[in-house]
Amino acid sequence: MEQMYAALWQWKHMGKGVDIFEYCVILRPENISIGDRSRIDSFVKIEGGLGATIGSGVHISRFVHLNVGGSTRIIGDNVAVTSGA
């Protein structure tokens, strides 16, 4: 994991072997859980809303915006989320 970026936020849960690349925007990280071996590329925006769960083995590619807003969002295990999805 890119420790200097992960340390900027207090997560609800952070799995092992997670990679988060620079230039991400994370809102309400205290409501975000990320499973083991997941990857979040640069220029991703994730809004924690009332709760966001990102499973294990998930890849969120560049320019994705996960807008949870006033609800919850669950992304299961071994999923790829790409821009324009």
C-alpha positions as CSV (number, residue, x, y, z in Angstrom):
1,M,0.0,0.0,0.0
2,E,1.1,3.5,-0.6
3,Q,1.4,4.2,3.1
4,M,1.7,8.0,2.8
5,Y,-1.7,8.2,1.1
6,A,-3.5,5.7,3.3
7,A,-2.3,7.5,6.4
8,L,-4.0,10.6,5.3
9,W,-7.4,9.0,6.0
10,Q,-9.1,7.1,8.8
11,W,-10.8,4.1,7.2
12,K,-13.7,2.0,8.5
13,H,-11.7,-1.0,7.4
14,M,-8.5,-1.3,5.4
15,G,-7.6,-4.8,4.1
16,K,-4.1,-6.2,3.6
17,G,-2.2,-5.5,0.4
18,V,-4.3,-2.6,-0.8
19,D,-2.8,-0.2,-3.3
20,I,-4.1,3.4,-3.4
21,F,-2.4,5.7,-5.9
22,E,-1.9,9.4,-5.6
23,Y,-4.4,12.1,-6.6
24,C,-7.4,10.3,-5.3
25,V,-10.2,12.2,-3.6
26,I,-11.8,10.4,-0.7
27,L,-14.8,11.8,1.1
28,R,-16.0,10.3,4.4
29,P,-13.3,7.6,4.6
30,E,-14.6,6.7,8.0
31,N,-17.6,5.1,6.2
32,I,-15.5,3.2,3.6
33,S,-14.3,-0.5,4.0
34,I,-11.8,-1.9,1.5
35,G,-11.0,-5.6,1.2
36,D,-7.7,-7.3,0.8
37,R,-5.6,-6.9,-2.4
38,S,-7.8,-4.2,-3.9
39,R,-6.4,-1.4,-6.1
40,I,-7.6,2.2,-6.5
41,D,-5.9,4.0,-9.4
42,S,-5.0,7.7,-9.6
43,F,-7.7,10.3,-10.2
44,V,-10.5,8.3,-8.5
45,K,-13.1,10.0,-6.4
46,I,-15.0,8.0,-3.7
47,E,-17.7,9.4,-1.6
48,G,-18.3,7.4,1.6
49,G,-22.0,8.5,2.0
50,L,-23.7,6.4,4.6
51,G,-21.4,3.5,3.9
52,A,-19.3,2.1,1.1
53,T,-17.9,-1.5,0.9
54,I,-15.3,-2.4,-1.6
55,G,-14.6,-6.1,-1.7
56,S,-11.4,-8.0,-2.0
57,G,-9.5,-8.2,-5.3
58,V,-11.3,-5.1,-6.7
59,H,-9.7,-2.8,-9.2
60,I,-11.1,0.7,-9.5
61,S,-9.5,2.3,-12.6
62,R,-8.6,6.0,-13.3
63,F,-11.3,8.6,-13.5
64,V,-14.0,6.6,-11.7
65,H,-16.4,8.5,-9.5
66,L,-18.2,6.4,-6.9
67,N,-21.0,8.7,-5.6
68,V,-22.6,7.1,-2.7
69,G,-24.3,10.3,-1.5
70,G,-27.0,9.7,1.1
71,S,-27.1,5.9,0.7
72,T,-24.9,2.9,0.8
73,R,-22.9,1.1,-1.9
74,I,-21.5,-2.5,-2.0
75,I,-18.9,-3.6,-4.6
76,G,-18.4,-7.4,-4.4
77,D,-15.2,-9.3,-4.6
78,N,-13.1,-9.6,-7.7
79,V,-14.8,-6.8,-9.6
80,A,-13.3,-4.2,-12.0
81,V,-14.9,-0.8,-12.1
82,T,-13.9,1.3,-15.1
83,S,-14.6,4.9,-16.1
84,G,-17.8,5.3,-18.0
85,A,-19.3,2.3,-16.2
